Amino acid sequence: MFAVLAAAAEYELELRAERQSEGMTAAKRREATGGAQRATPTRWLTWSAPAANSC
């Protein structure tokens, strides 16, 4: 059982390292091209609560 947990932890570390590497590559690419840092989720910014008497 411990061998399975150790293998899962190692796999998790490999995935994390791969994602981090991809993120760093993307950041360098954006920096080199002068692109935007990150897209702003306008849907979140424009959301408003329903009116109090909506029923």
All heavy atoms as TSV, in Angstrom:
chain	resi	resn	atom	element	x	y	z
A	1	MET	N	N	0.820	-1.186	0.000
A	1	MET	CA	C	0.000	0.000	0.000
A	1	MET	C	C	0.870	1.257	0.000
A	1	MET	O	O	0.542	2.237	-0.660
A	1	MET	CB	C	-0.917	0.002	1.220
A	1	MET	CG	C	-1.690	1.273	1.335
A	1	MET	SD	S	-3.198	0.985	2.206
A	1	MET	CE	C	-3.557	2.603	2.756
A	2	PHE	N	N	1.967	1.234	0.755
A	2	PHE	CA	C	2.837	2.400	0.799
A	2	PHE	C	C	3.507	2.650	-0.544
A	2	PHE	O	O	3.774	3.794	-0.907
A	2	PHE	CB	C	3.883	2.251	1.904
A	2	PHE	CG	C	3.281	2.332	3.276
A	2	PHE	CD1	C	3.257	1.230	4.113
A	2	PHE	CD2	C	2.722	3.521	3.720
A	2	PHE	CE1	C	2.695	1.310	5.363
A	2	PHE	CE2	C	2.151	3.613	4.978
A	2	PHE	CZ	C	2.141	2.502	5.807
A	3	ALA	N	N	3.746	1.584	-1.290
A	3	ALA	CA	C	4.349	1.733	-2.615
A	3	ALA	C	C	3.391	2.484	-3.544
A	3	ALA	O	O	3.826	3.319	-4.347
A	3	ALA	CB	C	4.705	0.368	-3.199
A	4	VAL	N	N	2.114	2.203	-3.426
A	4	VAL	CA	C	1.109	2.884	-4.248
A	4	VAL	C	C	1.045	4.361	-3.873
A	4	VAL	O	O	0.997	5.235	-4.747
A	4	VAL	CB	C	-0.278	2.222	-4.081
A	4	VAL	CG1	C	-1.359	3.030	-4.767
A	4	VAL	CG2	C	-0.241	0.796	-4.607
A	5	LEU	N	N	1.068	4.658	-2.584
A	5	LEU	CA	C	1.039	6.051	-2.135
A	5	LEU	C	C	2.290	6.802	-2.581
A	5	LEU	O	O	2.214	7.957	-2.995
A	5	LEU	CB	C	0.897	6.115	-0.615
A	5	LEU	CG	C	-0.436	5.646	-0.043
A	5	LEU	CD1	C	-0.390	5.646	1.481
A	5	LEU	CD2	C	-1.572	6.511	-0.551
A	6	ALA	N	N	3.435	6.148	-2.510
A	6	ALA	CA	C	4.681	6.778	-2.935
A	6	ALA	C	C	4.658	7.047	-4.437
A	6	ALA	O	O	5.086	8.115	-4.894
A	6	ALA	CB	C	5.871	5.892	-2.569
A	7	ALA	N	N	4.138	6.102	-5.210
A	7	ALA	CA	C	4.039	6.290	-6.659
A	7	ALA	C	C	3.081	7.425	-6.994
A	7	ALA	O	O	3.343	8.239	-7.887
A	7	ALA	CB	C	3.589	4.991	-7.328
A	8	ALA	N	N	1.981	7.505	-6.276
A	8	ALA	CA	C	1.011	8.575	-6.506
A	8	ALA	C	C	1.620	9.930	-6.167
A	8	ALA	O	O	1.427	10.914	-6.892
A	8	ALA	CB	C	-0.249	8.329	-5.681
A	9	ALA	N	N	2.364	10.001	-5.086
A	9	ALA	CA	C	3.008	11.260	-4.695
A	9	ALA	C	C	4.052	11.678	-5.734
A	9	ALA	O	O	4.162	12.855	-6.081
A	9	ALA	CB	C	3.656	11.108	-3.325
A	10	GLU	N	N	4.811	10.725	-6.235
A	10	GLU	CA	C	5.813	11.025	-7.258
A	10	GLU	C	C	5.148	11.519	-8.539
A	10	GLU	O	O	5.600	12.490	-9.157
A	10	GLU	CB	C	6.652	9.779	-7.552
A	10	GLU	CG	C	7.768	10.027	-8.535
A	10	GLU	CD	C	8.632	8.799	-8.754
A	10	GLU	OE1	O	8.520	7.817	-7.997
A	10	GLU	OE2	O	9.411	8.832	-9.725
A	11	TYR	N	N	4.068	10.877	-8.932
A	11	TYR	CA	C	3.326	11.294	-10.122
A	11	TYR	C	C	2.783	12.710	-9.945
A	11	TYR	O	O	2.850	13.539	-10.843
A	11	TYR	CB	C	2.184	10.307	-10.381
A	11	TYR	CG	C	1.326	10.661	-11.560
A	11	TYR	CD1	C	1.819	10.554	-12.854
A	11	TYR	CD2	C	0.015	11.106	-11.380
A	11	TYR	CE1	C	1.029	10.888	-13.942
A	11	TYR	CE2	C	-0.778	11.439	-12.461
A	11	TYR	CZ	C	-0.264	11.325	-13.740
A	11	TYR	OH	O	-1.053	11.666	-14.814
A	12	GLU	N	N	2.260	13.000	-8.756
A	12	GLU	CA	C	1.728	14.323	-8.441
A	12	GLU	C	C	2.826	15.384	-8.549
A	12	GLU	O	O	2.610	16.461	-9.093
A	12	GLU	CB	C	1.193	14.258	-7.015
A	12	GLU	CG	C	0.161	15.199	-6.538
A	12	GLU	CD	C	-1.033	15.479	-7.394
A	12	GLU	OE1	O	-1.707	14.572	-7.875
A	12	GLU	OE2	O	-1.298	16.666	-7.537
A	13	LEU	N	N	4.028	15.078	-8.055
A	13	LEU	CA	C	5.148	16.010	-8.157
A	13	LEU	C	C	5.543	16.245	-9.614
A	13	LEU	O	O	5.855	17.369	-10.004
A	13	LEU	CB	C	6.352	15.481	-7.376
A	13	LEU	CG	C	6.264	15.609	-5.863
A	13	LEU	CD1	C	7.454	14.922	-5.200
A	13	LEU	CD2	C	6.209	17.072	-5.453
A	14	GLU	N	N	5.538	15.183	-10.412
A	14	GLU	CA	C	5.873	15.326	-11.828
A	14	GLU	C	C	4.853	16.212	-12.542
A	14	GLU	O	O	5.223	17.069	-13.349
A	14	GLU	CB	C	5.941	13.958	-12.501
A	14	GLU	CG	C	7.134	13.126	-12.077
A	14	GLU	CD	C	7.103	11.717	-12.657
A	14	GLU	OE1	O	6.232	11.431	-13.507
A	14	GLU	OE2	O	7.950	10.905	-12.253
A	15	LEU	N	N	3.572	16.013	-12.255
A	15	LEU	CA	C	2.534	16.842	-12.863
A	15	LEU	C	C	2.688	18.303	-12.460
A	15	LEU	O	O	2.580	19.209	-13.284
A	15	LEU	CB	C	1.143	16.353	-12.453
A	15	LEU	CG	C	0.608	15.126	-13.149
A	15	LEU	CD1	C	-0.774	14.780	-12.599
A	15	LEU	CD2	C	0.531	15.335	-14.640
A	16	ARG	N	N	2.952	18.540	-11.187
A	16	ARG	CA	C	3.111	19.905	-10.691
A	16	ARG	C	C	4.309	20.586	-11.359
A	16	ARG	O	O	4.239	21.738	-11.757
A	16	ARG	CB	C	3.283	19.892	-9.182
A	16	ARG	CG	C	3.312	21.274	-8.585
A	16	ARG	CD	C	3.343	21.230	-7.082
A	16	ARG	NE	N	2.153	20.557	-6.583
A	16	ARG	CZ	C	2.068	19.994	-5.400
A	16	ARG	NH1	N	3.092	20.010	-4.593
A	16	ARG	NH2	N	0.959	19.419	-5.010
A	17	ALA	N	N	5.420	19.857	-11.484
A	17	ALA	CA	C	6.610	20.417	-12.124
A	17	ALA	C	C	6.342	20.724	-13.596
A	17	ALA	O	O	6.784	21.762	-14.114
A	17	ALA	CB	C	7.777	19.438	-11.996
A	18	GLU	N	N	5.606	19.862	-14.254
A	18	GLU	CA	C	5.277	20.090	-15.667
A	18	GLU	C	C	4.392	21.322	-15.825
A	18	GLU	O	O	4.631	22.164	-16.693
A	18	GLU	CB	C	4.563	18.860	-16.227
A	18	GLU	CG	C	4.270	18.953	-17.704
A	18	GLU	CD	C	3.604	17.697	-18.247
A	18	GLU	OE1	O	3.806	16.613	-17.661
A	18	GLU	OE2	O	2.884	17.809	-19.247
A	19	ARG	N	N	3.374	21.460	-14.972
A	19	ARG	CA	C	2.501	22.637	-15.031
A	19	ARG	C	C	3.267	23.918	-14.730
A	19	ARG	O	O	3.051	24.940	-15.363
A	19	ARG	CB	C	1.341	22.489	-14.038
A	19	ARG	CG	C	0.228	21.633	-14.584
A	19	ARG	CD	C	-0.968	21.688	-13.653
A	19	ARG	NE	N	-1.267	20.316	-13.278
A	19	ARG	CZ	C	-1.364	19.870	-12.043
A	19	ARG	NH1	N	-1.237	20.667	-11.021
A	19	ARG	NH2	N	-1.614	18.608	-11.808
A	20	GLN	N	N	4.166	23.858	-13.766
A	20	GLN	CA	C	4.959	25.032	-13.422
A	20	GLN	C	C	5.854	25.419	-14.588
A	20	GLN	O	O	5.979	26.595	-14.919
A	20	GLN	CB	C	5.798	24.754	-12.183
A	20	GLN	CG	C	6.578	25.956	-11.702
A	20	GLN	CD	C	7.345	25.665	-10.426
A	20	GLN	OE1	O	7.460	24.523	-10.005
A	20	GLN	NE2	N	7.861	26.700	-9.814
A	21	SER	N	N	6.450	24.449	-15.228
A	21	SER	CA	C	7.313	24.709	-16.376
A	21	SER	C	C	6.517	25.337	-17.521
A	21	SER	O	O	6.969	26.296	-18.155
A	21	SER	CB	C	7.962	23.402	-16.838
A	21	SER	OG	O	8.678	23.606	-18.015
A	22	GLU	N	N	5.330	24.817	-17.771
A	22	GLU	CA	C	4.483	25.373	-18.832
A	22	GLU	C	C	4.077	26.805	-18.510
A	22	GLU	O	O	4.053	27.664	-19.384
A	22	GLU	CB	C	3.236	24.505	-19.019
A	22	GLU	CG	C	3.526	23.165	-19.650
A	22	GLU	CD	C	2.324	22.240	-19.642
A	22	GLU	OE1	O	1.271	22.598	-19.061
A	22	GLU	OE2	O	2.433	21.144	-20.212
A	23	GLY	N	N	3.782	27.068	-17.244
A	23	GLY	CA	C	3.413	28.412	-16.827
A	23	GLY	C	C	4.563	29.389	-16.988
A	23	GLY	O	O	4.386	30.525	-17.431
A	24	MET	N	N	5.764	28.957	-16.641
A	24	MET	CA	C	6.934	29.820	-16.785
A	24	MET	C	C	7.226	30.104	-18.254
A	24	MET	O	O	7.559	31.236	-18.617
A	24	MET	CB	C	8.144	29.174	-16.111
A	24	MET	CG	C	8.027	29.141	-14.599
A	24	MET	SD	S	9.268	28.136	-13.768
A	24	MET	CE	C	10.771	28.920	-14.276
A	25	THR	N	N	7.062	29.096	-19.097
A	25	THR	CA	C	7.269	29.284	-20.528
A	25	THR	C	C	6.259	30.272	-21.093
A	25	THR	O	O	6.608	31.161	-21.877
A	25	THR	CB	C	7.162	27.932	-21.272
A	25	THR	OG1	O	8.135	27.040	-20.733
A	25	THR	CG2	C	7.374	28.096	-22.754
A	26	ALA	N	N	5.001	30.140	-20.687
A	26	ALA	CA	C	3.957	31.050	-21.159
A	26	ALA	C	C	4.224	32.473	-20.682
A	26	ALA	O	O	4.043	33.433	-21.430
A	26	ALA	CB	C	2.586	30.575	-20.669
A	27	ALA	N	N	4.683	32.633	-19.443
A	27	ALA	CA	C	4.982	33.961	-18.912
A	27	ALA	C	C	6.133	34.601	-19.683
A	27	ALA	O	O	6.084	35.790	-20.012
A	27	ALA	CB	C	5.324	33.873	-17.430
A	28	LYS	N	N	7.155	33.829	-19.992
A	28	LYS	CA	C	8.286	34.352	-20.770
A	28	LYS	C	C	7.839	34.756	-22.168
A	28	LYS	O	O	8.274	35.768	-22.701
A	28	LYS	CB	C	9.401	33.313	-20.850
A	28	LYS	CG	C	10.148	33.139	-19.561
A	28	LYS	CD	C	11.221	32.084	-19.680
A	28	LYS	CE	C	11.909	31.847	-18.352
A	28	LYS	NZ	N	12.907	30.782	-18.448
A	29	ARG	N	N	6.940	33.946	-22.757
A	29	ARG	CA	C	6.433	34.260	-24.089
A	29	ARG	C	C	5.639	35.570	-24.069
A	29	ARG	O	O	5.793	36.419	-24.929
A	29	ARG	CB	C	5.563	33.113	-24.597
A	29	ARG	CG	C	5.163	33.247	-26.045
A	29	ARG	CD	C	4.319	32.074	-26.550
A	29	ARG	NE	N	4.688	30.799	-25.980
A	29	ARG	CZ	C	3.865	30.024	-25.261
A	29	ARG	NH1	N	2.615	30.387	-25.052
A	29	ARG	NH2	N	4.269	28.879	-24.775
A	30	ARG	N	N	4.775	35.730	-23.043
A	30	ARG	CA	C	4.002	36.965	-22.927
A	30	ARG	C	C	4.916	38.167	-22.726
A	30	ARG	O	O	4.697	39.230	-23.296
A	30	ARG	CB	C	3.019	36.878	-21.754
A	30	ARG	CG	C	1.791	36.049	-22.052
A	30	ARG	CD	C	0.739	36.226	-20.970
A	30	ARG	NE	N	1.233	35.963	-19.629
A	30	ARG	CZ	C	1.133	34.804	-19.004
A	30	ARG	NH1	N	0.547	33.784	-19.594
A	30	ARG	NH2	N	1.604	34.652	-17.787
A	31	GLU	N	N	5.938	37.988	-21.902
A	31	GLU	CA	C	6.873	39.073	-21.637
A	31	GLU	C	C	7.628	39.466	-22.909
A	31	GLU	O	O	7.818	40.646	-23.177
A	31	GLU	CB	C	7.861	38.633	-20.558
A	31	GLU	CG	C	8.788	39.716	-20.085
A	31	GLU	CD	C	9.693	39.213	-18.977
A	31	GLU	OE1	O	9.171	38.883	-17.893
A	31	GLU	OE2	O	10.910	39.150	-19.205
A	32	ALA	N	N	8.005	38.466	-23.693
A	32	ALA	CA	C	8.758	38.732	-24.914
A	32	ALA	C	C	7.904	39.417	-25.978
A	32	ALA	O	O	8.399	40.244	-26.734
A	32	ALA	CB	C	9.326	37.427	-25.464
A	33	THR	N	N	6.626	39.078	-26.026
A	33	THR	CA	C	5.754	39.652	-27.042
A	33	THR	C	C	5.045	40.907	-26.563
A	33	THR	O	O	4.351	41.558	-27.344
A	33	THR	CB	C	4.685	38.628	-27.493
A	33	THR	OG1	O	3.892	38.264	-26.371
A	33	THR	CG2	C	5.329	37.406	-28.110
A	34	GLY	N	N	5.197	41.245	-25.287
A	34	GLY	CA	C	4.519	42.424	-24.749
A	34	GLY	C	C	3.036	42.209	-24.582
A	34	GLY	O	O	2.259	43.147	-24.539
A	35	GLY	N	N	2.609	40.965	-24.483
A	35	GLY	CA	C	1.195	40.632	-24.350
A	35	GLY	C	C	0.658	40.961	-22.973
A	35	GLY	O	O	1.384	41.318	-22.058
A	36	ALA	N	N	-0.638	40.829	-22.840
A	36	ALA	CA	C	-1.316	41.110	-21.573
A	36	ALA	C	C	-0.893	40.090	-20.532
A	36	ALA	O	O	-0.599	38.938	-20.858
A	36	ALA	CB	C	-2.824	41.063	-21.769
A	37	GLN	N	N	-0.889	40.499	-19.293
A	37	GLN	CA	C	-0.543	39.600	-18.199
A	37	GLN	C	C	-1.548	38.461	-18.102
A	37	GLN	O	O	-1.198	37.315	-18.093
A	37	GLN	CB	C	-0.523	40.374	-16.874
A	37	GLN	CG	C	0.572	41.387	-16.789
A	37	GLN	CD	C	1.900	40.750	-16.445
A	37	GLN	OE1	O	1.938	39.726	-15.781
A	37	GLN	NE2	N	2.975	41.325	-16.898
A	38	ARG	N	N	-2.824	38.827	-18.031
A	38	ARG	CA	C	-3.883	37.842	-17.898
A	38	ARG	C	C	-5.182	38.462	-18.358
A	38	ARG	O	O	-5.417	39.638	-18.142
A	38	ARG	CB	C	-4.022	37.461	-16.432
A	38	ARG	CG	C	-4.168	35.995	-16.198
A	38	ARG	CD	C	-4.188	35.707	-14.741
A	38	ARG	NE	N	-3.088	34.812	-14.455
A	38	ARG	CZ	C	-3.021	34.043	-13.425
A	38	ARG	NH1	N	-3.949	34.091	-12.522
A	38	ARG	NH2	N	-2.022	33.244	-13.246
A	39	ALA	N	N	-6.023	37.670	-18.940
A	39	ALA	CA	C	-7.329	38.181	-19.362
A	39	ALA	C	C	-8.186	38.446	-18.129
A	39	ALA	O	O	-8.186	37.676	-17.179
A	39	ALA	CB	C	-8.020	37.169	-20.271
A	40	THR	N	N	-8.896	39.539	-18.129
A	40	THR	CA	C	-9.776	39.876	-17.008
A	40	THR	C	C	-11.143	39.244	-17.242
A	40	THR	O	O	-11.728	39.418	-18.305
A	40	THR	CB	C	-9.947	41.405	-16.908
A	40	THR	OG1	O	-8.659	41.984	-16.802
A	40	THR	CG2	C	-10.784	41.783	-15.709
A	41	PRO	N	N	-11.644	38.532	-16.276
A	41	PRO	CA	C	-12.964	37.908	-16.436
A	41	PRO	C	C	-14.065	38.959	-16.309
A	41	PRO	O	O	-14.559	39.228	-15.225
A	41	PRO	CB	C	-13.015	36.890	-15.307
A	41	PRO	CG	C	-12.079	37.427	-14.279
A	41	PRO	CD	C	-11.012	38.193	-15.025
A	42	THR	N	N	-14.429	39.568	-17.412
A	42	THR	CA	C	-15.405	40.657	-17.384
A	42	THR	C	C	-16.761	40.187	-16.881
A	42	THR	O	O	-17.515	40.964	-16.321
A	42	THR	CB	C	-15.580	41.295	-18.769
A	42	THR	OG1	O	-15.940	40.280	-19.695
A	42	THR	CG2	C	-14.304	41.979	-19.212
A	43	ARG	N	N	-17.073	38.935	-17.064
A	43	ARG	CA	C	-18.351	38.419	-16.574
A	43	ARG	C	C	-18.446	38.605	-15.071
A	43	ARG	O	O	-19.481	38.955	-14.544
A	43	ARG	CB	C	-18.481	36.943	-16.937
A	43	ARG	CG	C	-19.808	36.340	-16.505
A	43	ARG	CD	C	-19.894	34.897	-16.839
A	43	ARG	NE	N	-18.958	34.196	-15.957
A	43	ARG	CZ	C	-18.581	32.959	-16.111
A	43	ARG	NH1	N	-19.009	32.254	-17.115
A	43	ARG	NH2	N	-17.747	32.379	-15.277
A	44	TRP	N	N	-17.359	38.409	-14.351
A	44	TRP	CA	C	-17.374	38.574	-12.906
A	44	TRP	C	C	-17.495	40.040	-12.532
A	44	TRP	O	O	-18.100	40.381	-11.536
A	44	TRP	CB	C	-16.114	38.008	-12.290
A	44	TRP	CG	C	-15.986	36.524	-12.443
A	44	TRP	CD1	C	-16.943	35.652	-12.858
A	44	TRP	CD2	C	-14.826	35.763	-12.201
A	44	TRP	NE1	N	-16.448	34.380	-12.880
A	44	TRP	CE2	C	-15.143	34.422	-12.480
A	44	TRP	CE3	C	-13.542	36.069	-11.781
A	44	TRP	CZ2	C	-14.232	33.402	-12.343
A	44	TRP	CZ3	C	-12.636	35.045	-11.641
A	44	TRP	CH2	C	-12.978	33.728	-11.923
A	45	LEU	N	N	-16.908	40.902	-13.333
A	45	LEU	CA	C	-16.908	42.320	-13.009
A	45	LEU	C	C	-18.265	42.975	-13.273
A	45	LEU	O	O	-18.595	43.977	-12.669
A	45	LEU	CB	C	-15.824	43.045	-13.812
A	45	LEU	CG	C	-14.393	42.606	-13.520
A	45	LEU	CD1	C	-13.443	43.319	-14.464
A	45	LEU	CD2	C	-14.023	42.904	-12.081
A	46	THR	N	N	-19.041	42.416	-14.184
A	46	THR	CA	C	-20.304	43.037	-14.560
A	46	THR	C	C	-21.511	42.398	-13.871
A	46	THR	O	O	-22.617	42.849	-14.061
A	46	THR	CB	C	-20.518	42.974	-16.085
A	46	THR	OG1	O	-20.500	41.605	-16.485
A	46	THR	CG2	C	-19.428	43.744	-16.807
A	47	TRP	N	N	-21.311	41.374	-13.102
A	47	TRP	CA	C	-22.415	40.704	-12.426
A	47	TRP	C	C	-22.993	41.618	-11.364
A	47	TRP	O	O	-22.293	42.300	-10.643
A	47	TRP	CB	C	-21.936	39.415	-11.776
A	47	TRP	CG	C	-23.043	38.652	-11.117
A	47	TRP	CD1	C	-23.884	37.790	-11.718
A	47	TRP	CD2	C	-23.409	38.700	-9.745
A	47	TRP	NE1	N	-24.773	37.283	-10.800
A	47	TRP	CE2	C	-24.503	37.831	-9.571
A	47	TRP	CE3	C	-22.955	39.391	-8.653
A	47	TRP	CZ2	C	-25.124	37.635	-8.370
A	47	TRP	CZ3	C	-23.579	39.200	-7.435
A	47	TRP	CH2	C	-24.645	38.319	-7.295
A	48	SER	N	N	-24.312	41.639	-11.261
A	48	SER	CA	C	-24.955	42.409	-10.205
A	48	SER	C	C	-25.995	41.534	-9.519
A	48	SER	O	O	-26.585	40.659	-10.137
A	48	SER	CB	C	-25.610	43.665	-10.769
A	48	SER	OG	O	-26.583	43.303	-11.717
A	49	ALA	N	N	-26.225	41.807	-8.262
A	49	ALA	CA	C	-27.185	41.035	-7.475
A	49	ALA	C	C	-28.595	41.334	-7.963
A	49	ALA	O	O	-28.896	42.433	-8.415
A	49	ALA	CB	C	-27.050	41.389	-6.000
A	50	PRO	N	N	-29.485	40.363	-7.863
A	50	PRO	CA	C	-30.886	40.598	-8.259
A	50	PRO	C	C	-31.533	41.639	-7.340
A	50	PRO	O	O	-31.109	41.823	-6.210
A	50	PRO	CB	C	-31.553	39.248	-8.115
A	50	PRO	CG	C	-30.616	38.412	-7.326
A	50	PRO	CD	C	-29.258	39.008	-7.422
A	51	ALA	N	N	-32.532	42.291	-7.855
A	51	ALA	CA	C	-33.239	43.319	-7.086
A	51	ALA	C	C	-33.915	42.663	-5.865
A	51	ALA	O	O	-34.302	41.505	-5.902
A	51	ALA	CB	C	-34.275	44.001	-7.962
A	52	ALA	N	N	-34.086	43.432	-4.826
A	52	ALA	CA	C	-34.666	42.913	-3.588
A	52	ALA	C	C	-36.117	42.471	-3.779
A	52	ALA	O	O	-36.566	41.518	-3.169
A	52	ALA	CB	C	-34.584	43.980	-2.491
A	53	ASN	N	N	-36.877	43.141	-4.656
A	53	ASN	CA	C	-38.285	42.811	-4.865
A	53	ASN	C	C	-38.488	42.070	-6.194
A	53	ASN	O	O	-39.392	42.369	-6.935
A	53	ASN	CB	C	-39.135	44.091	-4.868
A	53	ASN	CG	C	-39.091	44.778	-3.533
A	53	ASN	OD1	O	-38.930	44.118	-2.515
A	53	ASN	ND2	N	-39.230	46.083	-3.527
A	54	SER	N	N	-37.648	41.097	-6.455
A	54	SER	CA	C	-37.716	40.398	-7.737
A	54	SER	C	C	-38.787	39.320	-7.791
A	54	SER	O	O	-39.067	38.770	-8.837
A	54	SER	CB	C	-36.354	39.786	-8.079
A	54	SER	OG	O	-36.020	38.825	-7.098
A	55	CYS	N	N	-39.415	38.975	-6.672
A	55	CYS	CA	C	-40.419	37.902	-6.651
A	55	CYS	C	C	-41.779	38.358	-7.065
A	55	CYS	O	O	-42.320	39.317	-6.925
A	55	CYS	CB	C	-40.505	37.279	-5.253
A	55	CYS	SG	S	-38.987	36.419	-4.853
